[in-house]
């Protein structure tokens, strides 16, 4: 046997090893390039586009996509973000739910060089232009956070084991970087929302009366405690040019920012109608019409609205679907103020009614939102009208501010450790003896 023939297997082995080493160097260079490129950015979409672009080029494919999945959602198949790069004019491919489901179950690389005939995906309808694909999971602490999918190897032989291995390394190295970028963006969004919420709280606080009005012969107090940072309850005092004082306590549907926005709308609308100088009934009817025209059908607001005439010691009121206020007479009598109509914004042209009552010395008016009576303890038992009435009767000789504080304290004692589920608002008016 000649020396050339004897050395040929050795030469072939050396050439094969040389190719393997060259590919390893190329792979290390690629991973290093990707690491440097993505470390320069904290934008998750930009990072994913770099990963996909370099991956498509590395395995000589036509198109690639990263699909991120929601680990916290019950719908674990939900796609959060898609970043796609294509080197061809083909339409952008969408990862099928079957393929994503396979990844959730198996959490390992997958190569399909003949997707339509693969027994693992029988019945799946693939897009006509998909000839082959390589799919690798992006994992963090054994949890699937995303999937890197590369479509259509340009070589007729399709994706090889080396291609799959390289893509798996890229996905493994990139998963945490992408997740960190997403968490950074989420933190920025949270900080922005917190600042917007802080401003909303400030604005709503400024809309409420800074202090109760001082009227000779009368003691007045009001307070609102939102269930969240901002709420849909409000109270207001509006001084009229003729010496009368408008009193309002409203409760709009919902809680949080949406309710606060509707509350501000109601307050502005009611103030405008009040200062125009009509009666209680006309003010409420006009406010109802304007609110109906500017809100969606599921939105409404209950309202107790009254004009106090301190000279004549009378109060004209309209109760638009609100909890019936308590009027306690000095003689021990109890009256619930129920004259008025339905909640605002339910019917555009509803004919509201009003009533006028005399306030005698020692009379006490308590107006509360349903967050007071419906406050629940850990056993879901409500505070209720009966307890509220008992607290009011027991402490009726205190100042208006003390009565407000006493009612709030009684509600908190009843609720115990149970969270506040609704805004709580109180308005108390006393005619001094």
Secondary structure, 3 states (H helix, E strand, C coil): CCHHHHHHHHHHHHHHHHHHHHHHHHHHHHHHHHHHHHHCCCCHHHHHHHHHHHHHHHCCEEEEEEEEECCCCCCCCCEEEEEEEECCCCCCCCCCHHHHHHHHHHCCCEEECCHHHCHHHCCCCCCCCCCCEEEEEEEECCEEEEEEEEEEECCCCCCCHHHHHHHHHHHHHHHHHHHHHHHHHHHHHHHHHHHHHHHHHHHHHHHCCCCCCCCCCEEEEEEEECCCCCCCEEEEEEECCCCCEEEEEEEECCCHHHHHHHHHHHHHHHHHHHHCCCCHHHHHHHHHHHHHHHCCCCCCEEEEEEEEECCCCEEEEEEECCCCEEEECCCCCEEEECCEECCECCCCCCCCCCEEEECCCCCEEEEECHHHHCCECCCCCECHHHHHHHHHHHCCCCCHHHHHHHHHHHHHHHHCCCCCCCCEEEEEEEECC
